[in-house]
């Protein structure tokens, strides 16, 4: 059984990564059944080193806004959303 977390990319984060989401197998990548949000985001950031996909971004876990520094444990079927700043005119 896989322990998957879905990371959704919106707007400029989608453009930077070239896709709308990543499915991360927590157990395979981190050798654990859970992972902290900040640790997962560091892993995602390392996958796209030339992109600033988190600059000014907001985050949500399972439809709840949160801060990157919050001590949030992620586990199977959790969804993390990366919401870049919205620009308007």
C-alpha positions as CSV (number, residue, x, y, z in Angstrom):
1,X,0.0,0.0,0.0
2,X,1.2,3.4,-0.9
3,X,1.0,6.4,1.5
4,X,0.3,9.2,-0.9
5,X,0.0,13.0,-0.4
6,X,-1.3,15.0,-3.3
7,X,0.4,18.5,-3.9
8,X,-1.8,20.8,-6.0
9,X,-0.2,23.7,-7.9
10,X,-2.2,26.8,-8.8
11,X,-1.5,29.7,-11.1
12,X,2.2,30.6,-11.3
13,X,3.2,27.5,-9.3
14,X,1.5,25.4,-12.0
15,X,3.4,27.4,-14.7
16,X,6.7,26.9,-12.9
17,X,6.3,23.2,-12.4
18,X,4.7,22.5,-15.7
19,X,2.0,20.4,-14.1
20,X,-1.1,20.8,-11.9
21,X,-0.1,18.3,-9.2
22,X,2.5,15.9,-7.8
23,X,1.6,12.7,-6.0
24,X,4.3,12.1,-3.3
25,X,4.7,8.6,-1.9
26,X,5.6,9.6,1.7
27,X,6.9,6.1,2.7
28,X,9.1,5.8,-0.3
29,X,10.5,9.3,-0.2
30,X,10.8,9.8,3.6
31,X,10.9,6.2,4.9
32,X,8.0,7.1,7.2
33,X,4.2,6.9,7.4
34,X,3.9,10.6,8.1
35,X,5.9,13.8,7.3
36,X,5.8,17.4,8.4
37,X,4.4,20.0,6.0
38,X,7.6,22.0,6.0
39,X,9.7,18.8,5.2
40,X,7.4,18.0,2.3
41,X,7.7,21.5,1.0
42,X,11.5,21.4,1.2
43,X,11.4,18.2,-0.8
44,X,9.1,19.8,-3.5
45,X,11.3,22.9,-3.6
46,X,14.3,20.7,-4.3
47,X,12.5,19.1,-7.2
48,X,12.3,22.5,-8.9
49,X,15.5,24.3,-7.8
50,X,15.5,26.9,-10.5
51,X,11.9,27.9,-9.8
52,X,10.6,30.2,-7.0
53,X,7.3,28.4,-6.6
54,X,6.8,29.2,-2.9
55,X,7.7,32.9,-3.0
56,X,4.9,34.7,-1.3
57,X,2.7,31.6,-1.5
58,X,-0.1,30.6,0.9
59,X,-0.7,26.9,1.8
60,X,-3.7,24.8,2.6
61,X,-3.9,21.3,3.9
62,X,-7.2,19.4,3.4
63,X,-9.0,22.7,2.7
64,X,-7.6,24.5,5.8
65,X,-5.2,27.4,5.3
66,X,-2.0,27.1,7.3
67,X,1.5,28.4,7.6
68,X,4.5,26.5,6.4
69,X,6.0,26.6,9.9
70,X,2.9,25.0,11.5
71,X,3.7,21.6,13.0
72,X,1.3,19.8,10.6
73,X,1.7,16.0,10.2
74,X,0.8,14.8,6.7
75,X,-0.3,11.2,6.0
76,X,-2.1,9.1,3.5
77,X,-4.6,10.9,1.2
78,X,-3.9,14.4,2.5
79,X,-3.9,17.2,0.0
80,X,-1.6,20.2,0.1
81,X,-2.4,23.2,-2.1
82,X,0.2,25.8,-3.0
83,X,-1.5,29.1,-3.7
84,X,0.8,31.8,-5.2
85,X,0.1,35.5,-4.6
86,X,-2.8,36.8,-6.7
87,X,-2.0,39.9,-8.8
88,X,-4.7,42.1,-10.2
89,X,-5.3,45.4,-11.6
